[in-house]
Amino acid sequence: MDNVSKEIRAKLKGFMKTDGWSTDYARSLTKDQWTGELDRRFFDDIRREITSLAVREPVRLALQQHSLEPFGDNEHSNWKIYNVSISEEISSLFVTAYFWQIAPPWQDIGVESILPGDDVPITVQAVLRIDNEGRVSSEVIDVSLDPDSLGPSEEWYTDDVILALQD
């Protein structure tokens, strides 16, 4: 019986090393492996964090300053993760998320080249963090209302992108 439990413990330990998340494991990944791991393990958590950026400060404040309606809880967005940094117990993923709003047809929102009634692209630079327990959190770094920030659509999936969603 003892041999069986030792065998089970050894198998579980091996399983945890390959299936558990840690920064040590993260450091061992290639770019392609990062893409696979993020897609397989964290896609729903990442999507939820990115969607939540639209209703948090400073995004809400930027919308308010330009007389735009606040976003809802389930806002459409495109996003891409383009860099990973690992330090101690945190994996930091640098993300750009794009949300859209429509400028009020009766008012100039004060952004050059955006006319009343136009689509307004809101670009959010953020950091997603994955801790050693596999918990995902996020922080907004910058918000801009810049129609030129999107770039050409053919540049969306480039070699430097680790994981992206374009609806």
CNS distance restraints for C-alpha pairs under 8 A (distance, minus, plus):
assign (resid   1 and name CA) (resid   5 and name CA) 6.43 0.50 0.50
assign (resid   2 and name CA) (resid   6 and name CA) 6.13 0.50 0.50
assign (resid   3 and name CA) (resid   7 and name CA) 6.09 0.50 0.50
assign (resid   4 and name CA) (resid   8 and name CA) 6.16 0.50 0.50
assign (resid   5 and name CA) (resid   9 and name CA) 6.01 0.50 0.50
assign (resid   6 and name CA) (resid  10 and name CA) 6.07 0.50 0.50
assign (resid   7 and name CA) (resid  11 and name CA) 6.20 0.50 0.50
assign (resid   8 and name CA) (resid  12 and name CA) 6.05 0.50 0.50
assign (resid   9 and name CA) (resid  13 and name CA) 5.99 0.50 0.50
assign (resid  10 and name CA) (resid  14 and name CA) 6.20 0.50 0.50
assign (resid  11 and name CA) (resid  15 and name CA) 6.04 0.50 0.50
assign (resid  12 and name CA) (resid  16 and name CA) 6.05 0.50 0.50
assign (resid  13 and name CA) (resid  17 and name CA) 6.30 0.50 0.50
assign (resid  14 and name CA) (resid  18 and name CA) 6.52 0.50 0.50
assign (resid  15 and name CA) (resid  19 and name CA) 5.75 0.50 0.50
assign (resid  15 and name CA) (resid  20 and name CA) 7.63 0.50 0.50
assign (resid  16 and name CA) (resid  20 and name CA) 4.74 0.50 0.50
assign (resid  17 and name CA) (resid  25 and name CA) 7.95 0.50 0.50
assign (resid  18 and name CA) (resid  25 and name CA) 7.97 0.50 0.50
assign (resid  21 and name CA) (resid  25 and name CA) 6.38 0.50 0.50
assign (resid  21 and name CA) (resid  26 and name CA) 7.36 0.50 0.50
assign (resid  21 and name CA) (resid 132 and name CA) 6.05 0.50 0.50
assign (resid  21 and name CA) (resid 133 and name CA) 6.51 0.50 0.50
assign (resid  21 and name CA) (resid 134 and name CA) 5.82 0.50 0.50
assign (resid  22 and name CA) (resid  26 and name CA) 6.17 0.50 0.50
assign (resid  22 and name CA) (resid  89 and name CA) 7.28 0.50 0.50
assign (resid  22 and name CA) (resid 131 and name CA) 7.31 0.50 0.50
assign (resid  22 and name CA) (resid 132 and name CA) 4.47 0.50 0.50
assign (resid  22 and name CA) (resid 133 and name CA) 7.00 0.50 0.50
assign (resid  22 and name CA) (resid 134 and name CA) 7.41 0.50 0.50
assign (resid  23 and name CA) (resid  27 and name CA) 6.02 0.50 0.50
assign (resid  23 and name CA) (resid  86 and name CA) 6.68 0.50 0.50
assign (resid  23 and name CA) (resid  87 and name CA) 7.57 0.50 0.50
assign (resid  23 and name CA) (resid  88 and name CA) 6.97 0.50 0.50
assign (resid  23 and name CA) (resid  89 and name CA) 5.68 0.50 0.50
assign (resid  23 and name CA) (resid  90 and name CA) 6.41 0.50 0.50
assign (resid  23 and name CA) (resid  91 and name CA) 6.37 0.50 0.50
assign (resid  23 and name CA) (resid 131 and name CA) 7.62 0.50 0.50
assign (resid  23 and name CA) (resid 132 and name CA) 6.15 0.50 0.50
assign (resid  24 and name CA) (resid  28 and name CA) 6.68 0.50 0.50
assign (resid  25 and name CA) (resid  29 and name CA) 6.98 0.50 0.50
assign (resid  26 and name CA) (resid  34 and name CA) 7.72 0.50 0.50
assign (resid  26 and name CA) (resid  86 and name CA) 7.64 0.50 0.50
assign (resid  26 and name CA) (resid  91 and name CA) 7.43 0.50 0.50
assign (resid  27 and name CA) (resid  86 and name CA) 7.02 0.50 0.50
assign (resid  29 and name CA) (resid  33 and name CA) 5.44 0.50 0.50
assign (resid  29 and name CA) (resid  34 and name CA) 5.90 0.50 0.50
assign (resid  30 and name CA) (resid  34 and name CA) 6.14 0.50 0.50
assign (resid  31 and name CA) (resid  35 and name CA) 6.38 0.50 0.50
assign (resid  31 and name CA) (resid 162 and name CA) 6.73 0.50 0.50
assign (resid  32 and name CA) (resid  36 and name CA) 6.39 0.50 0.50
assign (resid  32 and name CA) (resid 162 and name CA) 7.56 0.50 0.50
assign (resid  33 and name CA) (resid  37 and name CA) 6.01 0.50 0.50
assign (resid  34 and name CA) (resid  38 and name CA) 5.98 0.50 0.50
assign (resid  34 and name CA) (resid 162 and name CA) 7.02 0.50 0.50
assign (resid  35 and name CA) (resid  39 and name CA) 6.08 0.50 0.50
assign (resid  35 and name CA) (resid 162 and name CA) 5.33 0.50 0.50
assign (resid  35 and name CA) (resid 163 and name CA) 5.62 0.50 0.50
assign (resid  36 and name CA) (resid  40 and name CA) 5.93 0.50 0.50
assign (resid  37 and name CA) (resid  41 and name CA) 5.64 0.50 0.50
assign (resid  37 and name CA) (resid  42 and name CA) 7.33 0.50 0.50
assign (resid  38 and name CA) (resid  42 and name CA) 4.95 0.50 0.50
assign (resid  38 and name CA) (resid  43 and name CA) 5.89 0.50 0.50
assign (resid  38 and name CA) (resid 163 and name CA) 7.44 0.50 0.50
assign (resid  39 and name CA) (resid  43 and name CA) 4.84 0.50 0.50
assign (resid  39 and name CA) (resid 163 and name CA) 7.39 0.50 0.50
assign (resid  42 and name CA) (resid  46 and name CA) 5.90 0.50 0.50
assign (resid  42 and name CA) (resid 136 and name CA) 7.93 0.50 0.50
assign (resid  43 and name CA) (resid  47 and name CA) 6.04 0.50 0.50
assign (resid  44 and name CA) (resid  48 and name CA) 6.11 0.50 0.50
assign (resid  45 and name CA) (resid  49 and name CA) 6.18 0.50 0.50
assign (resid  45 and name CA) (resid 136 and name CA) 6.43 0.50 0.50
assign (resid  46 and name CA) (resid  50 and name CA) 6.12 0.50 0.50
assign (resid  46 and name CA) (resid 128 and name CA) 7.65 0.50 0.50
assign (resid  46 and name CA) (resid 136 and name CA) 6.97 0.50 0.50
assign (resid  47 and name CA) (resid  51 and name CA) 6.03 0.50 0.50
assign (resid  48 and name CA) (resid  52 and name CA) 6.16 0.50 0.50
assign (resid  49 and name CA) (resid  53 and name CA) 6.55 0.50 0.50
assign (resid  49 and name CA) (resid 128 and name CA) 7.82 0.50 0.50
assign (resid  49 and name CA) (resid 136 and name CA) 7.58 0.50 0.50
assign (resid  49 and name CA) (resid 137 and name CA) 6.68 0.50 0.50
assign (resid  49 and name CA) (resid 138 and name CA) 6.32 0.50 0.50
assign (resid  50 and name CA) (resid  54 and name CA) 7.55 0.50 0.50
assign (resid  50 and name CA) (resid  79 and name CA) 7.95 0.50 0.50
assign (resid  50 and name CA) (resid  97 and name CA) 7.08 0.50 0.50
assign (resid  50 and name CA) (resid 138 and name CA) 7.78 0.50 0.50
assign (resid  51 and name CA) (resid  55 and name CA) 7.96 0.50 0.50
assign (resid  51 and name CA) (resid  73 and name CA) 7.28 0.50 0.50
assign (resid  51 and name CA) (resid  74 and name CA) 6.40 0.50 0.50
assign (resid  51 and name CA) (resid  75 and name CA) 6.17 0.50 0.50
assign (resid  51 and name CA) (resid  76 and name CA) 7.58 0.50 0.50
assign (resid  51 and name CA) (resid  77 and name CA) 7.16 0.50 0.50
assign (resid  52 and name CA) (resid  56 and name CA) 6.65 0.50 0.50
assign (resid  52 and name CA) (resid  73 and name CA) 6.86 0.50 0.50
assign (resid  52 and name CA) (resid  74 and name CA) 7.95 0.50 0.50
assign (resid  53 and name CA) (resid  57 and name CA) 7.85 0.50 0.50
assign (resid  53 and name CA) (resid  59 and name CA) 7.12 0.50 0.50
assign (resid  53 and name CA) (resid 124 and name CA) 7.89 0.50 0.50
assign (resid  53 and name CA) (resid 139 and name CA) 7.99 0.50 0.50
assign (resid  53 and name CA) (resid 140 and name CA) 6.91 0.50 0.50
assign (resid  54 and name CA) (resid  59 and name CA) 5.97 0.50 0.50
assign (resid  54 and name CA) (resid  60 and name CA) 7.08 0.50 0.50
assign (resid  54 and name CA) (resid  71 and name CA) 6.06 0.50 0.50
assign (resid  54 and name CA) (resid  72 and name CA) 7.75 0.50 0.50
assign (resid  54 and name CA) (resid  73 and name CA) 7.76 0.50 0.50
assign (resid  54 and name CA) (resid  75 and name CA) 7.14 0.50 0.50
assign (resid  54 and name CA) (resid  99 and name CA) 7.47 0.50 0.50
assign (resid  55 and name CA) (resid  59 and name CA) 6.68 0.50 0.50
assign (resid  55 and name CA) (resid  60 and name CA) 5.89 0.50 0.50
assign (resid  55 and name CA) (resid  70 and name CA) 7.21 0.50 0.50
assign (resid  55 and name CA) (resid  71 and name CA) 5.92 0.50 0.50
assign (resid  55 and name CA) (resid  72 and name CA) 6.89 0.50 0.50
assign (resid  55 and name CA) (resid  73 and name CA) 6.72 0.50 0.50
assign (resid  56 and name CA) (resid  60 and name CA) 5.81 0.50 0.50
assign (resid  57 and name CA) (resid  61 and name CA) 6.11 0.50 0.50
assign (resid  57 and name CA) (resid 140 and name CA) 7.75 0.50 0.50
assign (resid  58 and name CA) (resid  62 and name CA) 6.24 0.50 0.50
assign (resid  58 and name CA) (resid 140 and name CA) 7.23 0.50 0.50
assign (resid  58 and name CA) (resid 142 and name CA) 7.87 0.50 0.50
assign (resid  58 and name CA) (resid 143 and name CA) 7.11 0.50 0.50
assign (resid  59 and name CA) (resid  63 and name CA) 6.32 0.50 0.50
assign (resid  59 and name CA) (resid 124 and name CA) 7.72 0.50 0.50
assign (resid  59 and name CA) (resid 143 and name CA) 6.24 0.50 0.50
assign (resid  60 and name CA) (resid  64 and name CA) 6.19 0.50 0.50
assign (resid  60 and name CA) (resid  70 and name CA) 6.23 0.50 0.50
assign (resid  60 and name CA) (resid  71 and name CA) 7.73 0.50 0.50
assign (resid  61 and name CA) (resid  65 and name CA) 6.08 0.50 0.50
assign (resid  62 and name CA) (resid  66 and name CA) 6.48 0.50 0.50
assign (resid  62 and name CA) (resid 143 and name CA) 7.24 0.50 0.50
assign (resid  62 and name CA) (resid 144 and name CA) 7.89 0.50 0.50
assign (resid  63 and name CA) (resid  67 and name CA) 6.22 0.50 0.50
assign (resid  63 and name CA) (resid  68 and name CA) 4.88 0.50 0.50
assign (resid  63 and name CA) (resid  69 and name CA) 6.63 0.50 0.50
assign (resid  63 and name CA) (resid  70 and name CA) 6.40 0.50 0.50
assign (resid  64 and name CA) (resid  68 and name CA) 5.76 0.50 0.50
assign (resid  64 and name CA) (resid  69 and name CA) 7.16 0.50 0.50
assign (resid  64 and name CA) (resid  70 and name CA) 7.24 0.50 0.50
assign (resid  66 and name CA) (resid 109 and name CA) 5.00 0.50 0.50
assign (resid  66 and name CA) (resid 110 and name CA) 6.71 0.50 0.50
assign (resid  67 and name CA) (resid 104 and name CA) 7.72 0.50 0.50
assign (resid  67 and name CA) (resid 109 and name CA) 6.27 0.50 0.50
assign (resid  68 and name CA) (resid 101 and name CA) 7.24 0.50 0.50
assign (resid  68 and name CA) (resid 102 and name CA) 7.52 0.50 0.50
assign (resid  68 and name CA) (resid 103 and name CA) 6.35 0.50 0.50
assign (resid  68 and name CA) (resid 104 and name CA) 6.99 0.50 0.50
assign (resid  68 and name CA) (resid 109 and name CA) 7.75 0.50 0.50
assign (resid  69 and name CA) (resid 101 and name CA) 7.58 0.50 0.50
assign (resid  71 and name CA) (resid  75 and name CA) 6.49 0.50 0.50
assign (resid  75 and name CA) (resid  99 and name CA) 7.47 0.50 0.50
assign (resid  76 and name CA) (resid  99 and name CA) 6.53 0.50 0.50
assign (resid  76 and name CA) (resid 100 and name CA) 7.73 0.50 0.50
assign (resid  76 and name CA) (resid 167 and name CA) 7.84 0.50 0.50
assign (resid  77 and name CA) (resid  97 and name CA) 6.56 0.50 0.50
assign (resid  77 and name CA) (resid  98 and name CA) 5.42 0.50 0.50
assign (resid  77 and name CA) (resid  99 and name CA) 4.83 0.50 0.50
assign (resid  77 and name CA) (resid 100 and name CA) 7.46 0.50 0.50
assign (resid  77 and name CA) (resid 166 and name CA) 7.55 0.50 0.50
assign (resid  77 and name CA) (resid 167 and name CA) 7.29 0.50 0.50
assign (resid  78 and name CA) (resid  97 and name CA) 5.75 0.50 0.50
assign (resid  78 and name CA) (resid  98 and name CA) 5.18 0.50 0.50
assign (resid  78 and name CA) (resid  99 and name CA) 6.90 0.50 0.50
assign (resid  78 and name CA) (resid 164 and name CA) 7.60 0.50 0.50
assign (resid  78 and name CA) (resid 165 and name CA) 5.48 0.50 0.50
assign (resid  78 and name CA) (resid 166 and name CA) 4.69 0.50 0.50
assign (resid  78 and name CA) (resid 167 and name CA) 6.27 0.50 0.50
assign (resid  79 and name CA) (resid  95 and name CA) 6.87 0.50 0.50
assign (resid  79 and name CA) (resid  96 and name CA) 5.54 0.50 0.50
assign (resid  79 and name CA) (resid  97 and name CA) 4.13 0.50 0.50
assign (resid  79 and name CA) (resid  98 and name CA) 6.03 0.50 0.50
assign (resid  79 and name CA) (resid 164 and name CA) 5.59 0.50 0.50
assign (resid  79 and name CA) (resid 165 and name CA) 5.42 0.50 0.50
assign (resid  79 and name CA) (resid 166 and name CA) 6.65 0.50 0.50
assign (resid  80 and name CA) (resid  95 and name CA) 5.56 0.50 0.50
assign (resid  80 and name CA) (resid  96 and name CA) 5.57 0.50 0.50
assign (resid  80 and name CA) (resid  97 and name CA) 6.61 0.50 0.50
assign (resid  80 and name CA) (resid 161 and name CA) 6.51 0.50 0.50
assign (resid  80 and name CA) (resid 162 and name CA) 7.40 0.50 0.50
assign (resid  80 and name CA) (resid 163 and name CA) 5.76 0.50 0.50
assign (resid  80 and name CA) (resid 164 and name CA) 4.03 0.50 0.50
assign (resid  80 and name CA) (resid 165 and name CA) 6.38 0.50 0.50
assign (resid  81 and name CA) (resid  93 and name CA) 6.47 0.50 0.50
assign (resid  81 and name CA) (resid  94 and name CA) 5.65 0.50 0.50
assign (resid  81 and name CA) (resid  95 and name CA) 4.34 0.50 0.50
assign (resid  81 and name CA) (resid  96 and name CA) 6.65 0.50 0.50
assign (resid  81 and name CA) (resid 161 and name CA) 5.90 0.50 0.50
assign (resid  81 and name CA) (resid 162 and name CA) 5.49 0.50 0.50
assign (resid  81 and name CA) (resid 163 and name CA) 5.24 0.50 0.50
assign (resid  81 and name CA) (resid 164 and name CA) 6.14 0.50 0.50
assign (resid  82 and name CA) (resid  93 and name CA) 7.50 0.50 0.50
assign (resid  82 and name CA) (resid  94 and name CA) 6.02 0.50 0.50
assign (resid  82 and name CA) (resid  95 and name CA) 6.25 0.50 0.50
assign (resid  82 and name CA) (resid 160 and name CA) 5.80 0.50 0.50
assign (resid  82 and name CA) (resid 161 and name CA) 4.39 0.50 0.50
assign (resid  82 and name CA) (resid 162 and name CA) 5.34 0.50 0.50
assign (resid  82 and name CA) (resid 163 and name CA) 7.25 0.50 0.50
assign (resid  83 and name CA) (resid  93 and name CA) 5.77 0.50 0.50
assign (resid  83 and name CA) (resid  94 and name CA) 5.22 0.50 0.50
assign (resid  83 and name CA) (resid  95 and name CA) 7.57 0.50 0.50
assign (resid  83 and name CA) (resid 160 and name CA) 7.65 0.50 0.50
assign (resid  83 and name CA) (resid 161 and name CA) 7.44 0.50 0.50
assign (resid  83 and name CA) (resid 162 and name CA) 7.04 0.50 0.50
assign (resid  84 and name CA) (resid  91 and name CA) 6.87 0.50 0.50
assign (resid  84 and name CA) (resid  92 and name CA) 5.60 0.50 0.50
assign (resid  84 and name CA) (resid  93 and name CA) 4.57 0.50 0.50
assign (resid  84 and name CA) (resid  94 and name CA) 6.35 0.50 0.50
assign (resid  85 and name CA) (resid  91 and name CA) 5.87 0.50 0.50
assign (resid  85 and name CA) (resid  92 and name CA) 5.08 0.50 0.50
assign (resid  85 and name CA) (resid  93 and name CA) 6.51 0.50 0.50
assign (resid  86 and name CA) (resid  90 and name CA) 5.99 0.50 0.50
assign (resid  86 and name CA) (resid  91 and name CA) 4.45 0.50 0.50
assign (resid  86 and name CA) (resid  92 and name CA) 6.10 0.50 0.50
assign (resid  87 and name CA) (resid  91 and name CA) 6.52 0.50 0.50
assign (resid  89 and name CA) (resid 131 and name CA) 5.87 0.50 0.50
assign (resid  89 and name CA) (resid 132 and name CA) 5.60 0.50 0.50
assign (resid  90 and name CA) (resid 129 and name CA) 6.29 0.50 0.50
assign (resid  90 and name CA) (resid 130 and name CA) 5.72 0.50 0.50
assign (resid  90 and name CA) (resid 131 and name CA) 4.63 0.50 0.50
assign (resid  90 and name CA) (resid 132 and name CA) 6.55 0.50 0.50
assign (resid  91 and name CA) (resid 129 and name CA) 5.56 0.50 0.50
assign (resid  91 and name CA) (resid 130 and name CA) 5.11 0.50 0.50
assign (resid  91 and name CA) (resid 131 and name CA) 6.38 0.50 0.50
assign (resid  92 and name CA) (resid 127 and name CA) 6.29 0.50 0.50
assign (resid  92 and name CA) (resid 128 and name CA) 5.66 0.50 0.50
assign (resid  92 and name CA) (resid 129 and name CA) 4.53 0.50 0.50
assign (resid  92 and name CA) (resid 130 and name CA) 6.55 0.50 0.50
assign (resid  93 and name CA) (resid 127 and name CA) 5.56 0.50 0.50
assign (resid  93 and name CA) (resid 128 and name CA) 4.96 0.50 0.50
assign (resid  93 and name CA) (resid 129 and name CA) 6.18 0.50 0.50
assign (resid  94 and name CA) (resid 125 and name CA) 7.58 0.50 0.50
assign (resid  94 and name CA) (resid 126 and name CA) 6.12 0.50 0.50
assign (resid  94 and name CA) (resid 127 and name CA) 4.76 0.50 0.50
assign (resid  94 and name CA) (resid 128 and name CA) 6.42 0.50 0.50
assign (resid  95 and name CA) (resid 125 and name CA) 5.97 0.50 0.50
assign (resid  95 and name CA) (resid 126 and name CA) 5.35 0.50 0.50
assign (resid  95 and name CA) (resid 127 and name CA) 6.01 0.50 0.50
assign (resid  95 and name CA) (resid 128 and name CA) 7.15 0.50 0.50
assign (resid  96 and name CA) (resid 123 and name CA) 6.90 0.50 0.50
assign (resid  96 and name CA) (resid 124 and name CA) 5.70 0.50 0.50
assign (resid  96 and name CA) (resid 125 and name CA) 4.72 0.50 0.50
assign (resid  96 and name CA) (resid 126 and name CA) 6.38 0.50 0.50
assign (resid  97 and name CA) (resid 123 and name CA) 5.87 0.50 0.50
assign (resid  97 and name CA) (resid 124 and name CA) 5.10 0.50 0.50
assign (resid  97 and name CA) (resid 125 and name CA) 6.52 0.50 0.50
assign (resid  97 and name CA) (resid 126 and name CA) 7.79 0.50 0.50
assign (resid  98 and name CA) (resid 121 and name CA) 6.55 0.50 0.50
assign (resid  98 and name CA) (resid 122 and name CA) 5.63 0.50 0.50
assign (resid  98 and name CA) (resid 123 and name CA) 4.74 0.50 0.50
assign (resid  98 and name CA) (resid 124 and name CA) 6.31 0.50 0.50
assign (resid  98 and name CA) (resid 150 and name CA) 7.74 0.50 0.50
assign (resid  99 and name CA) (resid 121 and name CA) 5.89 0.50 0.50
assign (resid  99 and name CA) (resid 122 and name CA) 5.07 0.50 0.50
assign (resid  99 and name CA) (resid 123 and name CA) 6.58 0.50 0.50
assign (resid  99 and name CA) (resid 124 and name CA) 7.98 0.50 0.50
assign (resid 100 and name CA) (resid 119 and name CA) 6.52 0.50 0.50
assign (resid 100 and name CA) (resid 120 and name CA) 5.51 0.50 0.50
assign (resid 100 and name CA) (resid 121 and name CA) 4.68 0.50 0.50
assign (resid 100 and name CA) (resid 122 and name CA) 5.84 0.50 0.50
assign (resid 101 and name CA) (resid 119 and name CA) 5.81 0.50 0.50
assign (resid 101 and name CA) (resid 120 and name CA) 5.04 0.50 0.50
assign (resid 101 and name CA) (resid 121 and name CA) 6.60 0.50 0.50
assign (resid 101 and name CA) (resid 122 and name CA) 7.48 0.50 0.50
assign (resid 102 and name CA) (resid 117 and name CA) 5.94 0.50 0.50
assign (resid 102 and name CA) (resid 118 and name CA) 5.70 0.50 0.50
assign (resid 102 and name CA) (resid 119 and name CA) 4.54 0.50 0.50
assign (resid 102 and name CA) (resid 120 and name CA) 5.59 0.50 0.50
assign (resid 103 and name CA) (resid 107 and name CA) 7.56 0.50 0.50
assign (resid 103 and name CA) (resid 108 and name CA) 7.71 0.50 0.50
assign (resid 103 and name CA) (resid 109 and name CA) 6.84 0.50 0.50
assign (resid 103 and name CA) (resid 114 and name CA) 7.82 0.50 0.50
assign (resid 103 and name CA) (resid 115 and name CA) 7.30 0.50 0.50
assign (resid 103 and name CA) (resid 116 and name CA) 5.33 0.50 0.50
assign (resid 103 and name CA) (resid 117 and name CA) 4.78 0.50 0.50
assign (resid 103 and name CA) (resid 118 and name CA) 5.45 0.50 0.50
assign (resid 103 and name CA) (resid 119 and name CA) 6.27 0.50 0.50
assign (resid 103 and name CA) (resid 120 and name CA) 6.28 0.50 0.50
assign (resid 104 and name CA) (resid 108 and name CA) 7.61 0.50 0.50
assign (resid 104 and name CA) (resid 109 and name CA) 7.83 0.50 0.50
assign (resid 104 and name CA) (resid 116 and name CA) 5.58 0.50 0.50
assign (resid 104 and name CA) (resid 117 and name CA) 5.38 0.50 0.50
assign (resid 105 and name CA) (resid 116 and name CA) 4.41 0.50 0.50
assign (resid 105 and name CA) (resid 117 and name CA) 4.17 0.50 0.50
assign (resid 105 and name CA) (resid 118 and name CA) 7.87 0.50 0.50
assign (resid 106 and name CA) (resid 116 and name CA) 6.21 0.50 0.50
assign (resid 106 and name CA) (resid 117 and name CA) 7.72 0.50 0.50
assign (resid 107 and name CA) (resid 116 and name CA) 5.60 0.50 0.50
assign (resid 108 and name CA) (resid 114 and name CA) 7.82 0.50 0.50
assign (resid 108 and name CA) (resid 115 and name CA) 6.25 0.50 0.50
assign (resid 108 and name CA) (resid 116 and name CA) 5.38 0.50 0.50
assign (resid 109 and name CA) (resid 114 and name CA) 7.58 0.50 0.50
assign (resid 109 and name CA) (resid 115 and name CA) 7.75 0.50 0.50
assign (resid 109 and name CA) (resid 116 and name CA) 7.30 0.50 0.50
assign (resid 110 and name CA) (resid 114 and name CA) 7.92 0.50 0.50
assign (resid 111 and name CA) (resid 145 and name CA) 7.28 0.50 0.50
assign (resid 111 and name CA) (resid 146 and name CA) 7.80 0.50 0.50
assign (resid 113 and name CA) (resid 147 and name CA) 7.67 0.50 0.50
assign (resid 114 and name CA) (resid 118 and name CA) 6.12 0.50 0.50
assign (resid 114 and name CA) (resid 119 and name CA) 7.76 0.50 0.50
assign (resid 114 and name CA) (resid 120 and name CA) 7.02 0.50 0.50
assign (resid 114 and name CA) (resid 147 and name CA) 7.58 0.50 0.50
assign (resid 120 and name CA) (resid 145 and name CA) 6.84 0.50 0.50
assign (resid 120 and name CA) (resid 146 and name CA) 7.86 0.50 0.50
assign (resid 120 and name CA) (resid 147 and name CA) 6.87 0.50 0.50
assign (resid 121 and name CA) (resid 145 and name CA) 5.93 0.50 0.50
assign (resid 121 and name CA) (resid 146 and name CA) 6.46 0.50 0.50
assign (resid 121 and name CA) (resid 147 and name CA) 5.83 0.50 0.50
assign (resid 121 and name CA) (resid 150 and name CA) 7.79 0.50 0.50
assign (resid 122 and name CA) (resid 143 and name CA) 6.99 0.50 0.50
assign (resid 122 and name CA) (resid 144 and name CA) 5.82 0.50 0.50
assign (resid 122 and name CA) (resid 145 and name CA) 4.77 0.50 0.50
assign (resid 122 and name CA) (resid 146 and name CA) 6.88 0.50 0.50
assign (resid 123 and name CA) (resid 143 and name CA) 5.68 0.50 0.50
assign (resid 123 and name CA) (resid 144 and name CA) 5.22 0.50 0.50
assign (resid 123 and name CA) (resid 145 and name CA) 6.30 0.50 0.50
assign (resid 123 and name CA) (resid 146 and name CA) 7.23 0.50 0.50
assign (resid 123 and name CA) (resid 149 and name CA) 7.01 0.50 0.50
assign (resid 123 and name CA) (resid 150 and name CA) 7.94 0.50 0.50
assign (resid 124 and name CA) (resid 140 and name CA) 6.98 0.50 0.50
assign (resid 124 and name CA) (resid 141 and name CA) 7.48 0.50 0.50
assign (resid 124 and name CA) (resid 142 and name CA) 5.75 0.50 0.50
assign (resid 124 and name CA) (resid 143 and name CA) 4.62 0.50 0.50
assign (resid 124 and name CA) (resid 144 and name CA) 6.65 0.50 0.50
assign (resid 125 and name CA) (resid 140 and name CA) 6.20 0.50 0.50
assign (resid 125 and name CA) (resid 141 and name CA) 5.38 0.50 0.50
assign (resid 125 and name CA) (resid 142 and name CA) 5.00 0.50 0.50
assign (resid 125 and name CA) (resid 143 and name CA) 6.41 0.50 0.50
assign (resid 126 and name CA) (resid 138 and name CA) 6.90 0.50 0.50
assign (resid 126 and name CA) (resid 139 and name CA) 5.55 0.50 0.50
assign (resid 126 and name CA) (resid 140 and name CA) 4.36 0.50 0.50
assign (resid 126 and name CA) (resid 141 and name CA) 4.93 0.50 0.50
assign (resid 126 and name CA) (resid 142 and name CA) 6.88 0.50 0.50
assign (resid 127 and name CA) (resid 138 and name CA) 5.55 0.50 0.50
assign (resid 127 and name CA) (resid 139 and name CA) 5.36 0.50 0.50
assign (resid 127 and name CA) (resid 140 and name CA) 6.61 0.50 0.50
assign (resid 127 and name CA) (resid 141 and name CA) 7.06 0.50 0.50
assign (resid 128 and name CA) (resid 136 and name CA) 6.71 0.50 0.50
assign (resid 128 and name CA) (resid 137 and name CA) 5.68 0.50 0.50
assign (resid 128 and name CA) (resid 138 and name CA) 4.31 0.50 0.50
assign (resid 128 and name CA) (resid 139 and name CA) 6.63 0.50 0.50
assign (resid 129 and name CA) (resid 135 and name CA) 7.83 0.50 0.50
assign (resid 129 and name CA) (resid 136 and name CA) 5.49 0.50 0.50
assign (resid 129 and name CA) (resid 137 and name CA) 5.20 0.50 0.50
assign (resid 129 and name CA) (resid 138 and name CA) 5.95 0.50 0.50
assign (resid 130 and name CA) (resid 134 and name CA) 5.57 0.50 0.50
assign (resid 130 and name CA) (resid 135 and name CA) 5.40 0.50 0.50
assign (resid 130 and name CA) (resid 136 and name CA) 4.63 0.50 0.50
assign (resid 130 and name CA) (resid 137 and name CA) 6.69 0.50 0.50
assign (resid 131 and name CA) (resid 135 and name CA) 5.52 0.50 0.50
assign (resid 131 and name CA) (resid 136 and name CA) 6.86 0.50 0.50
assign (resid 151 and name CA) (resid 155 and name CA) 7.02 0.50 0.50
assign (resid 152 and name CA) (resid 156 and name CA) 7.30 0.50 0.50
assign (resid 157 and name CA) (resid 161 and name CA) 6.27 0.50 0.50
assign (resid 157 and name CA) (resid 164 and name CA) 7.31 0.50 0.50
